[in-house]
């Protein structure tokens, strides 16, 4: 009996040591098996390499699913162990950036079954506690997401033809900045965005359209979805507005708009020919 207890104890000890060794070395063997792990999910990865600084470099990733196809030229992600340690210490915001380059996402139409809502069922796909979700979002991003840098990303939809090209984007300390171009059919417009997601305070956003000298300033109160904003043209305030959104609908409960300066919009903006 003593011998059985001894062997059982030794087996358990060595089992724990093996498991501990696997966890501590996941940065080495995890990169080797990652392509095989994600293959059943429809994801193909050409190569995964360690960069020697606590990160994995992923090259030539492809994915094909129902109505979605994606390609990724390069990404740098933290190793699981270093990510878990930074998360445990609450220092993810100080970790090395997640880097993503050459992302292409193509969306195509797919057949969908439309089900009529029953009596008393919610008809909107928006969650009823959207305000609470938005209030918690900045803290969740700080807790779970290191800084992210995105370069040269394209999102395309085939029907209707809509595409967005992000030259660069960055999420850091609750601030999202991006610069790119969005197109609908054959028309395109350049845009710049600065979005600040504050914890326990109103969010702010600045959306600029450099080609038209237009700038939109927004302020959102997450708790009640109250939105205030101003639209400027060449530094002059054209109008101000306020929108009170319903939590379960895209339609506002109330809206107010006020013109601050009389101004005539250029006819070429609306693509109108001269009237004779």
Helices and strands as residue ranges (DSSP letters): H 2-24, H 26-39, E 43-50, E 55-65, E 68-78, H 80-89, G 92-94, E 98-107, H 130-144, E 148-157, E 162-172, E 175-184, E 187-196, E 203-209, G 210-212, E 214-221, E 226-233, E 236-245, E 252-259, G 267-269
